[in-house]
Amino acid sequence: MCGLVFEDLLEQGGLKEVEKNNKKKAEILFDAIDGSSGFYRCPVEKSVRSLMNVPFTLEKQELEGEFIKEAAKEKMVQLKGHRSVGGMRASIYNAMPLAGVEKLVAFMKDFQAKHG
């Protein structure tokens, strides 16, 4: 299993390239959250945000269930946050392609347009 992971990392250009891609994915997602005029909110101070797990909430907490339900229809699953914290959490580890993050951001913008 480790060998397959290492092969994949090398195919992506090595650790420096993977890090660059992870930073880009996180930047795109955090920019969408921060640029939503408060519709989406990240509860984590900017200086300590993760490149791998991006938690966020909705300004209107009552819409969170609808967000999860509509996202699932678009085959975006496992977005529900931890039961003790609530909200949503997007895990964008190494295996998540940039296209997956772009799809989520497009969905978020569409959801905001419908419910904002």
Biopython code that builds the backbone (N, CA, C, O; Angstrom):
import numpy as np
from Bio.PDB.StructureBuilder import StructureBuilder

atoms = [
    (1, "MET", "N", (0.821, -1.169, 0.000)),
    (1, "MET", "CA", (0.000, 0.000, 0.000)),
    (1, "MET", "C", (0.877, 1.248, 0.000)),
    (1, "MET", "O", (0.636, 2.183, -0.765)),
    (2, "CYS", "N", (1.880, 1.261, 0.847)),
    (2, "CYS", "CA", (2.769, 2.428, 0.897)),
    (2, "CYS", "C", (3.416, 2.671, -0.458)),
    (2, "CYS", "O", (3.545, 3.813, -0.900)),
    (3, "GLY", "N", (3.823, 1.584, -1.115)),
    (3, "GLY", "CA", (4.446, 1.714, -2.425)),
    (3, "GLY", "C", (3.534, 2.401, -3.429)),
    (3, "GLY", "O", (3.986, 3.225, -4.224)),
    (4, "LEU", "N", (2.249, 2.060, -3.393)),
    (4, "LEU", "CA", (1.288, 2.693, -4.298)),
    (4, "LEU", "C", (1.133, 4.184, -3.984)),
    (4, "LEU", "O", (1.047, 5.010, -4.892)),
    (5, "VAL", "N", (1.099, 4.514, -2.706)),
    (5, "VAL", "CA", (0.995, 5.918, -2.313)),
    (5, "VAL", "C", (2.225, 6.684, -2.784)),
    (5, "VAL", "O", (2.106, 7.783, -3.325)),
    (6, "PHE", "N", (3.408, 6.104, -2.578)),
    (6, "PHE", "CA", (4.643, 6.768, -3.001)),
    (6, "PHE", "C", (4.688, 6.949, -4.513)),
    (6, "PHE", "O", (5.117, 7.992, -5.006)),
    (7, "GLU", "N", (4.243, 5.927, -5.252)),
    (7, "GLU", "CA", (4.193, 6.043, -6.713)),
    (7, "GLU", "C", (3.293, 7.204, -7.130)),
    (7, "GLU", "O", (3.639, 7.994, -8.008)),
    (8, "ASP", "N", (2.127, 7.290, -6.479)),
    (8, "ASP", "CA", (1.180, 8.366, -6.803)),
    (8, "ASP", "C", (1.795, 9.725, -6.507)),
    (8, "ASP", "O", (1.673, 10.650, -7.309)),
    (9, "LEU", "N", (2.454, 9.851, -5.363)),
    (9, "LEU", "CA", (3.087, 11.128, -5.009)),
    (9, "LEU", "C", (4.145, 11.513, -6.043)),
    (9, "LEU", "O", (4.245, 12.675, -6.440)),
    (10, "LEU", "N", (4.925, 10.534, -6.470)),
    (10, "LEU", "CA", (5.951, 10.803, -7.483)),
    (10, "LEU", "C", (5.310, 11.187, -8.820)),
    (10, "LEU", "O", (5.805, 12.078, -9.512)),
    (11, "GLU", "N", (4.220, 10.523, -9.181)),
    (11, "GLU", "CA", (3.525, 10.842, -10.429)),
    (11, "GLU", "C", (2.962, 12.264, -10.410)),
    (11, "GLU", "O", (2.824, 12.899, -11.456)),
    (12, "GLN", "N", (2.639, 12.755, -9.215)),
    (12, "GLN", "CA", (2.126, 14.111, -9.077)),
    (12, "GLN", "C", (3.245, 15.152, -9.080)),
    (12, "GLN", "O", (2.976, 16.353, -9.060)),
    (13, "GLY", "N", (4.493, 14.698, -9.103)),
    (13, "GLY", "CA", (5.616, 15.628, -9.153)),
    (13, "GLY", "C", (6.428, 15.697, -7.878)),
    (13, "GLY", "O", (7.318, 16.539, -7.756)),
    (14, "GLY", "N", (6.137, 14.828, -6.929)),
    (14, "GLY", "CA", (6.891, 14.819, -5.677)),
    (14, "GLY", "C", (6.228, 15.672, -4.612)),
    (14, "GLY", "O", (5.208, 16.320, -4.847)),
    (15, "LEU", "N", (6.837, 15.655, -3.433)),
    (15, "LEU", "CA", (6.227, 16.320, -2.284)),
    (15, "LEU", "C", (6.064, 17.824, -2.455)),
    (15, "LEU", "O", (5.064, 18.389, -2.013)),
    (16, "LYS", "N", (7.019, 18.473, -3.082)),
    (16, "LYS", "CA", (6.911, 19.926, -3.267)),
    (16, "LYS", "C", (5.705, 20.270, -4.144)),
    (16, "LYS", "O", (4.984, 21.229, -3.870)),
    (17, "GLU", "N", (5.494, 19.489, -5.187)),
    (17, "GLU", "CA", (4.360, 19.730, -6.085)),
    (17, "GLU", "C", (3.038, 19.421, -5.389)),
    (17, "GLU", "O", (2.057, 20.145, -5.557)),
    (18, "VAL", "N", (3.017, 18.348, -4.611)),
    (18, "VAL", "CA", (1.814, 17.991, -3.857)),
    (18, "VAL", "C", (1.480, 19.097, -2.861)),
    (18, "VAL", "O", (0.317, 19.472, -2.718)),
    (19, "GLU", "N", (2.485, 19.618, -2.178)),
    (19, "GLU", "CA", (2.269, 20.708, -1.233)),
    (19, "GLU", "C", (1.710, 21.940, -1.946)),
    (19, "GLU", "O", (0.786, 22.586, -1.451)),
    (20, "LYS", "N", (2.274, 22.258, -3.108)),
    (20, "LYS", "CA", (1.804, 23.403, -3.888)),
    (20, "LYS", "C", (0.335, 23.215, -4.280)),
    (20, "LYS", "O", (-0.459, 24.151, -4.187)),
    (21, "ASN", "N", (-0.024, 22.007, -4.717)),
    (21, "ASN", "CA", (-1.406, 21.718, -5.099)),
    (21, "ASN", "C", (-2.339, 21.797, -3.891)),
    (21, "ASN", "O", (-3.455, 22.306, -3.994)),
    (22, "ASN", "N", (-1.876, 21.289, -2.742)),
    (22, "ASN", "CA", (-2.705, 21.338, -1.537)),
    (22, "ASN", "C", (-2.951, 22.772, -1.096)),
    (22, "ASN", "O", (-4.055, 23.116, -0.674)),
    (23, "LYS", "N", (-1.926, 23.607, -1.193)),
    (23, "LYS", "CA", (-2.095, 25.020, -0.839)),
    (23, "LYS", "C", (-3.097, 25.691, -1.779)),
    (23, "LYS", "O", (-3.914, 26.503, -1.345)),
    (24, "LYS", "N", (-3.030, 25.350, -3.060)),
    (24, "LYS", "CA", (-3.946, 25.944, -4.041)),
    (24, "LYS", "C", (-5.387, 25.520, -3.754)),
    (24, "LYS", "O", (-6.298, 26.347, -3.794)),
    (25, "LYS", "N", (-5.593, 24.225, -3.464)),
    (25, "LYS", "CA", (-6.942, 23.735, -3.162)),
    (25, "LYS", "C", (-7.502, 24.446, -1.929)),
    (25, "LYS", "O", (-8.646, 24.901, -1.936)),
    (26, "ALA", "N", (-6.698, 24.538, -0.876)),
    (26, "ALA", "CA", (-7.151, 25.193, 0.353)),
    (26, "ALA", "C", (-7.441, 26.664, 0.098)),
    (26, "ALA", "O", (-8.433, 27.195, 0.597)),
    (27, "GLU", "N", (-6.594, 27.323, -0.666)),
    (27, "GLU", "CA", (-6.790, 28.750, -0.962)),
    (27, "GLU", "C", (-8.111, 28.982, -1.693)),
    (27, "GLU", "O", (-8.851, 29.910, -1.366)),
    (28, "ILE", "N", (-8.402, 28.142, -2.678)),
    (28, "ILE", "CA", (-9.644, 28.275, -3.443)),
    (28, "ILE", "C", (-10.853, 28.124, -2.529)),
    (28, "ILE", "O", (-11.808, 28.896, -2.619)),
    (29, "LEU", "N", (-10.810, 27.130, -1.651)),
    (29, "LEU", "CA", (-11.942, 26.876, -0.771)),
    (29, "LEU", "C", (-12.081, 27.956, 0.305)),
    (29, "LEU", "O", (-13.182, 28.443, 0.559)),
    (30, "PHE", "N", (-10.967, 28.327, 0.935)),
    (30, "PHE", "CA", (-11.041, 29.385, 1.956)),
    (30, "PHE", "C", (-11.441, 30.728, 1.333)),
    (30, "PHE", "O", (-12.158, 31.508, 1.960)),
    (31, "ASP", "N", (-10.988, 31.000, 0.118)),
    (31, "ASP", "CA", (-11.392, 32.241, -0.550)),
    (31, "ASP", "C", (-12.900, 32.267, -0.793)),
    (31, "ASP", "O", (-13.538, 33.312, -0.662)),
    (32, "ALA", "N", (-13.463, 31.114, -1.146)),
    (32, "ALA", "CA", (-14.911, 31.044, -1.366)),
    (32, "ALA", "C", (-15.660, 31.308, -0.063)),
    (32, "ALA", "O", (-16.674, 32.005, -0.049)),
    (33, "ILE", "N", (-15.154, 30.747, 1.021)),
    (33, "ILE", "CA", (-15.788, 30.949, 2.327)),
    (33, "ILE", "C", (-15.655, 32.407, 2.750)),
    (33, "ILE", "O", (-16.643, 33.058, 3.091)),
    (34, "ASP", "N", (-14.432, 32.907, 2.724)),
    (34, "ASP", "CA", (-14.168, 34.278, 3.174)),
    (34, "ASP", "C", (-14.810, 35.324, 2.271)),
    (34, "ASP", "O", (-15.108, 36.430, 2.721)),
    (35, "GLY", "N", (-15.023, 34.988, 1.015)),
    (35, "GLY", "CA", (-15.602, 35.927, 0.065)),
    (35, "GLY", "C", (-17.111, 35.827, -0.058)),
    (35, "GLY", "O", (-17.700, 36.409, -0.969)),
    (36, "SER", "N", (-17.744, 35.095, 0.849)),
    (36, "SER", "CA", (-19.193, 34.868, 0.741)),
    (36, "SER", "C", (-20.025, 35.903, 1.496)),
    (36, "SER", "O", (-21.229, 35.718, 1.671)),
    (37, "SER", "N", (-19.404, 36.972, 1.939)),
    (37, "SER", "CA", (-20.091, 38.029, 2.691)),
    (37, "SER", "C", (-20.793, 37.493, 3.945)),
    (37, "SER", "O", (-21.851, 37.984, 4.340)),
    (38, "GLY", "N", (-20.186, 36.483, 4.555)),
    (38, "GLY", "CA", (-20.716, 35.942, 5.801)),
    (38, "GLY", "C", (-21.702, 34.801, 5.655)),
    (38, "GLY", "O", (-22.121, 34.218, 6.655)),
    (39, "PHE", "N", (-22.085, 34.467, 4.414)),
    (39, "PHE", "CA", (-23.010, 33.342, 4.225)),
    (39, "PHE", "C", (-22.361, 32.062, 4.735)),
    (39, "PHE", "O", (-23.002, 31.249, 5.400)),
    (40, "TYR", "N", (-21.063, 31.892, 4.410)),
    (40, "TYR", "CA", (-20.260, 30.792, 4.943)),
    (40, "TYR", "C", (-19.250, 31.403, 5.903)),
    (40, "TYR", "O", (-18.772, 32.520, 5.701)),
    (41, "ARG", "N", (-18.937, 30.655, 6.942)),
    (41, "ARG", "CA", (-17.972, 31.142, 7.934)),
    (41, "ARG", "C", (-17.039, 30.022, 8.336)),
    (41, "ARG", "O", (-17.460, 28.877, 8.508)),
    (42, "CYS", "N", (-15.794, 30.352, 8.482)),
    (42, "CYS", "CA", (-14.808, 29.394, 8.987)),
    (42, "CYS", "C", (-14.487, 29.790, 10.423)),
    (42, "CYS", "O", (-14.075, 30.922, 10.676)),
    (43, "PRO", "N", (-14.672, 28.860, 11.374)),
    (43, "PRO", "CA", (-14.445, 29.190, 12.778)),
    (43, "PRO", "C", (-12.981, 29.165, 13.196)),
    (43, "PRO", "O", (-12.672, 29.358, 14.372)),
    (44, "VAL", "N", (-12.078, 28.930, 12.253)),
    (44, "VAL", "CA", (-10.654, 28.791, 12.577)),
    (44, "VAL", "C", (-9.902, 30.062, 12.194)),
    (44, "VAL", "O", (-10.049, 30.571, 11.082)),
    (45, "GLU", "N", (-9.100, 30.566, 13.121)),
    (45, "GLU", "CA", (-8.248, 31.736, 12.881)),
    (45, "GLU", "C", (-7.385, 31.490, 11.635)),
    (45, "GLU", "O", (-6.809, 30.413, 11.480)),
    (46, "LYS", "N", (-7.298, 32.480, 10.759)),
    (46, "LYS", "CA", (-6.601, 32.330, 9.479)),
    (46, "LYS", "C", (-5.166, 31.819, 9.618)),
    (46, "LYS", "O", (-4.709, 31.038, 8.783)),
    (47, "SER", "N", (-4.469, 32.239, 10.633)),
    (47, "SER", "CA", (-3.053, 31.861, 10.765)),
    (47, "SER", "C", (-2.843, 30.390, 11.100)),
    (47, "SER", "O", (-1.721, 29.895, 10.986)),
    (48, "VAL", "N", (-3.882, 29.684, 11.507)),
    (48, "VAL", "CA", (-3.724, 28.273, 11.887)),
    (48, "VAL", "C", (-4.665, 27.345, 11.120)),
    (48, "VAL", "O", (-4.925, 26.225, 11.560)),
    (49, "ARG", "N", (-5.164, 27.796, 10.000)),
    (49, "ARG", "CA", (-6.057, 26.961, 9.192)),
    (49, "ARG", "C", (-5.299, 25.791, 8.562)),
    (49, "ARG", "O", (-4.125, 25.898, 8.207)),
    (50, "SER", "N", (-6.002, 24.694, 8.440)),
    (50, "SER", "CA", (-5.444, 23.464, 7.877)),
    (50, "SER", "C", (-5.521, 23.469, 6.351)),
    (50, "SER", "O", (-6.435, 24.049, 5.765)),
    (51, "LEU", "N", (-4.563, 22.823, 5.730)),
    (51, "LEU", "CA", (-4.610, 22.614, 4.283)),
    (51, "LEU", "C", (-5.419, 21.360, 3.944)),
    (51, "LEU", "O", (-5.751, 21.130, 2.781)),
    (52, "MET", "N", (-5.732, 20.561, 4.947)),
    (52, "MET", "CA", (-6.368, 19.266, 4.709)),
    (52, "MET", "C", (-7.845, 19.228, 5.095)),
    (52, "MET", "O", (-8.649, 18.621, 4.388)),
    (53, "ASN", "N", (-8.206, 19.857, 6.187)),
    (53, "ASN", "CA", (-9.588, 19.863, 6.661)),
    (53, "ASN", "C", (-10.071, 21.296, 6.771)),
    (53, "ASN", "O", (-9.475, 22.116, 7.469)),
    (54, "VAL", "N", (-11.150, 21.583, 6.079)),
    (54, "VAL", "CA", (-11.683, 22.937, 6.041)),
    (54, "VAL", "C", (-13.083, 22.928, 6.661)),
    (54, "VAL", "O", (-14.054, 22.534, 6.014)),
    (55, "PRO", "N", (-13.177, 23.364, 7.917)),
    (55, "PRO", "CA", (-14.492, 23.430, 8.548)),
    (55, "PRO", "C", (-15.186, 24.740, 8.195)),
    (55, "PRO", "O", (-14.538, 25.775, 8.043)),
    (56, "PHE", "N", (-16.507, 24.685, 8.065)),
    (56, "PHE", "CA", (-17.253, 25.910, 7.830)),
    (56, "PHE", "C", (-18.693, 25.728, 8.285)),
    (56, "PHE", "O", (-19.207, 24.613, 8.370)),
    (57, "THR", "N", (-19.316, 26.841, 8.572)),
    (57, "THR", "CA", (-20.717, 26.854, 8.976)),
    (57, "THR", "C", (-21.472, 27.781, 8.041)),
    (57, "THR", "O", (-20.878, 28.503, 7.240)),
    (58, "LEU", "N", (-22.765, 27.748, 8.158)),
    (58, "LEU", "CA", (-23.614, 28.658, 7.401)),
    (58, "LEU", "C", (-24.129, 29.742, 8.325)),
    (58, "LEU", "O", (-24.388, 29.499, 9.504)),
    (59, "GLU", "N", (-24.274, 30.917, 7.790)),
    (59, "GLU", "CA", (-24.832, 32.025, 8.558)),
    (59, "GLU", "C", (-26.197, 31.632, 9.125)),
    (59, "GLU", "O", (-26.513, 31.920, 10.279)),
    (60, "LYS", "N", (-26.994, 30.968, 8.290)),
    (60, "LYS", "CA", (-28.307, 30.467, 8.704)),
    (60, "LYS", "C", (-28.165, 28.977, 9.010)),
    (60, "LYS", "O", (-28.245, 28.134, 8.116)),
    (61, "GLN", "N", (-27.958, 28.677, 10.264)),
    (61, "GLN", "CA", (-27.688, 27.303, 10.683)),
    (61, "GLN", "C", (-28.778, 26.329, 10.225)),
    (61, "GLN", "O", (-28.496, 25.157, 9.976)),
    (62, "GLU", "N", (-30.004, 26.802, 10.114)),
    (62, "GLU", "CA", (-31.102, 25.923, 9.710)),
    (62, "GLU", "C", (-30.960, 25.408, 8.274)),
    (62, "GLU", "O", (-31.662, 24.476, 7.882)),
    (63, "LEU", "N", (-30.070, 26.000, 7.499)),
    (63, "LEU", "CA", (-29.842, 25.547, 6.118)),
    (63, "LEU", "C", (-28.783, 24.445, 6.009)),
    (63, "LEU", "O", (-28.588, 23.881, 4.932)),
    (64, "GLU", "N", (-28.106, 24.139, 7.103)),
    (64, "GLU", "CA", (-27.011, 23.173, 7.028)),
    (64, "GLU", "C", (-27.480, 21.792, 6.573)),
    (64, "GLU", "O", (-26.799, 21.142, 5.779)),
    (65, "GLY", "N", (-28.630, 21.335, 7.061)),
    (65, "GLY", "CA", (-29.170, 20.046, 6.624)),
    (65, "GLY", "C", (-29.472, 20.039, 5.137)),
    (65, "GLY", "O", (-29.201, 19.059, 4.444)),
    (66, "GLU", "N", (-30.030, 21.132, 4.653)),
    (66, "GLU", "CA", (-30.338, 21.259, 3.224)),
    (66, "GLU", "C", (-29.045, 21.264, 2.402)),
    (66, "GLU", "O", (-28.984, 20.658, 1.332)),
    (67, "PHE", "N", (-28.020, 21.945, 2.902)),
    (67, "PHE", "CA", (-26.728, 21.970, 2.216)),
    (67, "PHE", "C", (-26.189, 20.549, 2.053)),
    (67, "PHE", "O", (-25.778, 20.158, 0.961)),
    (68, "ILE", "N", (-26.191, 19.781, 3.140)),
    (68, "ILE", "CA", (-25.687, 18.405, 3.113)),
    (68, "ILE", "C", (-26.501, 17.557, 2.142)),
    (68, "ILE", "O", (-25.941, 16.783, 1.366)),
    (69, "LYS", "N", (-27.820, 17.703, 2.188)),
    (69, "LYS", "CA", (-28.721, 16.930, 1.329)),
    (69, "LYS", "C", (-28.500, 17.254, -0.147)),
    (69, "LYS", "O", (-28.403, 16.350, -0.976)),
    (70, "GLU", "N", (-28.421, 18.549, -0.474)),
    (70, "GLU", "CA", (-28.227, 18.947, -1.869)),
    (70, "GLU", "C", (-26.835, 18.557, -2.364)),
    (70, "GLU", "O", (-26.674, 18.169, -3.521)),
    (71, "ALA", "N", (-25.843, 18.658, -1.506)),
    (71, "ALA", "CA", (-24.485, 18.256, -1.891)),
    (71, "ALA", "C", (-24.440, 16.765, -2.204)),
    (71, "ALA", "O", (-23.781, 16.349, -3.156)),
    (72, "ALA", "N", (-25.133, 15.967, -1.413)),
    (72, "ALA", "CA", (-25.161, 14.519, -1.639)),
    (72, "ALA", "C", (-25.772, 14.176, -2.997)),
    (72, "ALA", "O", (-25.346, 13.226, -3.654)),
    (73, "LYS", "N", (-26.769, 14.951, -3.410)),
    (73, "LYS", "CA", (-27.375, 14.739, -4.730)),
    (73, "LYS", "C", (-26.354, 14.957, -5.842)),
    (73, "LYS", "O", (-26.473, 14.390, -6.928)),
    (74, "GLU", "N", (-25.350, 15.785, -5.559)),
    (74, "GLU", "CA", (-24.287, 16.071, -6.530)),
    (74, "GLU", "C", (-23.069, 15.156, -6.321)),
    (74, "GLU", "O", (-21.987, 15.398, -6.856)),
    (75, "LYS", "N", (-23.284, 14.104, -5.527)),
    (75, "LYS", "CA", (-22.237, 13.119, -5.225)),
    (75, "LYS", "C", (-21.084, 13.698, -4.413)),
    (75, "LYS", "O", (-19.943, 13.248, -4.525)),
    (76, "MET", "N", (-21.395, 14.697, -3.598)),
    (76, "MET", "CA", (-20.425, 15.244, -2.653)),
    (76, "MET", "C", (-20.904, 14.825, -1.266)),
    (76, "MET", "O", (-21.879, 15.358, -0.738)),
    (77, "VAL", "N", (-20.203, 13.870, -0.700)),
    (77, "VAL", "CA", (-20.632, 13.276, 0.563)),
    (77, "VAL", "C", (-19.567, 13.472, 1.637)),
    (77, "VAL", "O", (-18.465, 13.949, 1.365)),
    (78, "GLN", "N", (-19.918, 13.099, 2.843)),
    (78, "GLN", "CA", (-19.017, 13.204, 3.997)),
    (78, "GLN", "C", (-18.657, 14.656, 4.298)),
    (78, "GLN", "O", (-17.545, 14.941, 4.742)),
    (79, "LEU", "N", (-19.578, 15.559, 4.061)),
    (79, "LEU", "CA", (-19.337, 16.977, 4.343)),
    (79, "LEU", "C", (-19.857, 17.397, 5.714)),
    (79, "LEU", "O", (-19.533, 18.481, 6.199)),
    (80, "LYS", "N", (-20.650, 16.553, 6.326)),
    (80, "LYS", "CA", (-21.223, 16.913, 7.628)),
    (80, "LYS", "C", (-20.121, 16.993, 8.671)),
    (80, "LYS", "O", (-19.275, 16.104, 8.766)),
    (81, "GLY", "N", (-20.139, 18.067, 9.453)),
    (81, "GLY", "CA", (-19.148, 18.261, 10.499)),
    (81, "GLY", "C", (-19.350, 17.291, 11.656)),
    (81, "GLY", "O", (-20.332, 16.551, 11.699)),
    (82, "HIS", "N", (-18.426, 17.307, 12.572)),
    (82, "HIS", "CA", (-18.500, 16.440, 13.744)),
    (82, "HIS", "C", (-19.745, 16.759, 14.557)),
    (82, "HIS", "O", (-20.125, 17.923, 14.682)),
    (83, "ARG", "N", (-20.382, 15.731, 15.112)),
    (83, "ARG", "CA", (-21.655, 15.928, 15.825)),
    (83, "ARG", "C", (-21.542, 16.884, 17.005)),
    (83, "ARG", "O", (-22.526, 17.523, 17.377)),
    (84, "SER", "N", (-20.361, 16.989, 17.596)),
    (84, "SER", "CA", (-20.215, 17.899, 18.745)),
    (84, "SER", "C", (-19.966, 19.345, 18.327)),
    (84, "SER", "O", (-20.084, 20.258, 19.145)),
    (85, "VAL", "N", (-19.622, 19.556, 17.062)),
    (85, "VAL", "CA", (-19.287, 20.896, 16.574)),
    (85, "VAL", "C", (-20.324, 21.402, 15.576)),
    (85, "VAL", "O", (-20.643, 22.591, 15.558)),
    (86, "GLY", "N", (-20.843, 20.512, 14.754)),
    (86, "GLY", "CA", (-21.814, 20.892, 13.737)),
    (86, "GLY", "C", (-21.147, 21.467, 12.499)),
    (86, "GLY", "O", (-19.945, 21.307, 12.288)),
    (87, "GLY", "N", (-21.939, 22.129, 11.696)),
    (87, "GLY", "CA", (-21.419, 22.711, 10.470)),
    (87, "GLY", "C", (-21.002, 21.651, 9.461)),
    (87, "GLY", "O", (-21.505, 20.528, 9.462)),
    (88, "MET", "N", (-20.082, 22.037, 8.613)),
    (88, "MET", "CA", (-19.566, 21.157, 7.579)),
    (88, "MET", "C", (-18.044, 21.079, 7.691)),
    (88, "MET", "O", (-17.401, 21.919, 8.321)),
    (89, "ARG", "N", (-17.497, 20.049, 7.062)),
    (89, "ARG", "CA", (-16.049, 19.919, 7.001)),
    (89, "ARG", "C", (-15.700, 19.269, 5.674)),
    (89, "ARG", "O", (-16.153, 18.165, 5.370)),
    (90, "ALA", "N", (-14.894, 19.962, 4.893)),
    (90, "ALA", "CA", (-14.409, 19.413, 3.630)),
    (90, "ALA", "C", (-12.997, 18.887, 3.861)),
    (90, "ALA", "O", (-12.094, 19.642, 4.218)),
    (91, "SER", "N", (-12.819, 17.599, 3.655)),
    (91, "SER", "CA", (-11.492, 17.003, 3.760)),
    (91, "SER", "C", (-10.880, 16.990, 2.370)),
    (91, "SER", "O", (-11.390, 16.340, 1.458)),
    (92, "ILE", "N", (-9.783, 17.713, 2.220)),
    (92, "ILE", "CA", (-9.176, 17.860, 0.892)),
    (92, "ILE", "C", (-7.737, 17.336, 0.913)),
    (92, "ILE", "O", (-6.797, 18.025, 0.516)),
    (93, "TYR", "N", (-7.601, 16.114, 1.381)),
    (93, "TYR", "CA", (-6.295, 15.472, 1.471)),
    (93, "TYR", "C", (-5.667, 15.303, 0.080)),
    (93, "TYR", "O", (-6.258, 15.676, -0.933)),
    (94, "ASN", "N", (-4.466, 14.739, 0.059)),
    (94, "ASN", "CA", (-3.698, 14.592, -1.180)),
    (94, "ASN", "C", (-4.498, 13.949, -2.307)),
    (94, "ASN", "O", (-4.353, 14.341, -3.465)),
    (95, "ALA", "N", (-5.334, 12.977, -1.990)),
    (95, "ALA", "CA", (-6.069, 12.241, -3.029)),
    (95, "ALA", "C", (-7.204, 13.052, -3.646)),
    (95, "ALA", "O", (-7.702, 12.689, -4.711)),
    (96, "MET", "N", (-7.619, 14.128, -3.008)),
    (96, "MET", "CA", (-8.697, 14.959, -3.559)),
    (96, "MET", "C", (-8.145, 15.815, -4.686)),
    (96, "MET", "O", (-7.261, 16.641, -4.461)),
    (97, "PRO", "N", (-8.655, 15.627, -5.893)),
    (97, "PRO", "CA", (-8.154, 16.441, -7.009)),
    (97, "PRO", "C", (-8.666, 17.879, -6.941)),
    (97, "PRO", "O", (-9.686, 18.162, -6.314)),
    (98, "LEU", "N", (-7.953, 18.757, -7.585)),
    (98, "LEU", "CA", (-8.357, 20.159, -7.677)),
    (98, "LEU", "C", (-9.782, 20.273, -8.221)),
    (98, "LEU", "O", (-10.554, 21.116, -7.764)),
    (99, "ALA", "N", (-10.126, 19.439, -9.181)),
    (99, "ALA", "CA", (-11.467, 19.478, -9.769)),
    (99, "ALA", "C", (-12.548, 19.225, -8.722)),
    (99, "ALA", "O", (-13.643, 19.780, -8.823)),
    (100, "GLY", "N", (-12.260, 18.403, -7.726)),
    (100, "GLY", "CA", (-13.218, 18.145, -6.660)),
    (100, "GLY", "C", (-13.469, 19.382, -5.816)),
    (100, "GLY", "O", (-14.605, 19.661, -5.432)),
    (101, "VAL", "N", (-12.413, 20.119, -5.531)),
    (101, "VAL", "CA", (-12.548, 21.362, -4.761)),
    (101, "VAL", "C", (-13.291, 22.405, -5.593)),
    (101, "VAL", "O", (-14.149, 23.121, -5.076)),
    (102, "GLU", "N", (-12.963, 22.487, -6.867)),
    (102, "GLU", "CA", (-13.655, 23.435, -7.743)),
    (102, "GLU", "C", (-15.144, 23.114, -7.843)),
    (102, "GLU", "O", (-15.972, 24.024, -7.896)),
    (103, "LYS", "N", (-15.489, 21.830, -7.869)),
    (103, "LYS", "CA", (-16.892, 21.417, -7.910)),
    (103, "LYS", "C", (-17.600, 21.838, -6.625)),
    (103, "LYS", "O", (-18.725, 22.337, -6.669)),
    (104, "LEU", "N", (-16.948, 21.639, -5.489)),
    (104, "LEU", "CA", (-17.535, 22.040, -4.215)),
    (104, "LEU", "C", (-17.753, 23.550, -4.165)),
    (104, "LEU", "O", (-18.813, 24.009, -3.740)),
    (105, "VAL", "N", (-16.769, 24.316, -4.591)),
    (105, "VAL", "CA", (-16.884, 25.777, -4.569)),
    (105, "VAL", "C", (-18.013, 26.240, -5.496)),
    (105, "VAL", "O", (-18.771, 27.142, -5.141)),
    (106, "ALA", "N", (-18.125, 25.642, -6.655)),
    (106, "ALA", "CA", (-19.220, 25.999, -7.576)),
    (106, "ALA", "C", (-20.566, 25.679, -6.929)),
    (106, "ALA", "O", (-21.512, 26.459, -7.034)),
    (107, "PHE", "N", (-20.646, 24.535, -6.265)),
    (107, "PHE", "CA", (-21.877, 24.168, -5.568)),
    (107, "PHE", "C", (-22.190, 25.174, -4.465)),
    (107, "PHE", "O", (-23.335, 25.599, -4.311)),
    (108, "MET", "N", (-21.166, 25.554, -3.698)),
    (108, "MET", "CA", (-21.352, 26.509, -2.606)),
    (108, "MET", "C", (-21.879, 27.839, -3.126)),
    (108, "MET", "O", (-22.777, 28.430, -2.527)),
    (109, "LYS", "N", (-21.330, 28.305, -4.226)),
    (109, "LYS", "CA", (-21.782, 29.580, -4.798)),
    (109, "LYS", "C", (-23.215, 29.476, -5.290)),
    (109, "LYS", "O", (-24.003, 30.404, -5.109)),
    (110, "ASP", "N", (-23.558, 28.353, -5.913)),
    (110, "ASP", "CA", (-24.917, 28.138, -6.382)),
    (110, "ASP", "C", (-25.892, 28.051, -5.199)),
    (110, "ASP", "O", (-26.983, 28.619, -5.241)),
    (111, "PHE", "N", (-25.487, 27.337, -4.156)),
    (111, "PHE", "CA", (-26.329, 27.207, -2.959)),
    (111, "PHE", "C", (-26.571, 28.577, -2.338)),
    (111, "PHE", "O", (-27.690, 28.895, -1.937)),
    (112, "GLN", "N", (-25.522, 29.382, -2.261)),
    (112, "GLN", "CA", (-25.667, 30.730, -1.713)),
    (112, "GLN", "C", (-26.607, 31.573, -2.571)),
    (112, "GLN", "O", (-27.434, 32.315, -2.043)),
    (113, "ALA", "N", (-26.484, 31.461, -3.874)),
    (113, "ALA", "CA", (-27.360, 32.235, -4.765)),
    (113, "ALA", "C", (-28.827, 31.860, -4.555)),
    (113, "ALA", "O", (-29.704, 32.720, -4.628)),
    (114, "LYS", "N", (-29.094, 30.577, -4.295)),
    (114, "LYS", "CA", (-30.469, 30.105, -4.090)),
    (114, "LYS", "C", (-31.016, 30.446, -2.704)),
    (114, "LYS", "O", (-32.207, 30.715, -2.545)),
    (115, "HIS", "N", (-30.139, 30.432, -1.715)),
    (115, "HIS", "CA", (-30.611, 30.532, -0.332)),
    (115, "HIS", "C", (-30.131, 31.789, 0.409)),
    (115, "HIS", "O", (-30.488, 32.002, 1.567)),
    (116, "GLY", "N", (-29.327, 32.611, -0.258)),
    (116, "GLY", "CA", (-28.743, 33.747, 0.415)),
    (116, "GLY", "C", (-29.565, 34.943, 0.543)),
    (116, "GLY", "O", (-29.119, 35.942, 1.107)),
]
sb = StructureBuilder()
sb.init_structure("model")
sb.init_model(0)
sb.init_chain("A")
sb.init_seg("    ")
for serial, (resi, resn, name, xyz) in enumerate(atoms, 1):
    if name == "N":
        sb.init_residue(resn, " ", resi, " ")
    sb.init_atom(name, np.array(xyz, "f"), 0.0, 1.0, " ", f" {name:<3s}", serial, name[0])
structure = sb.get_structure()
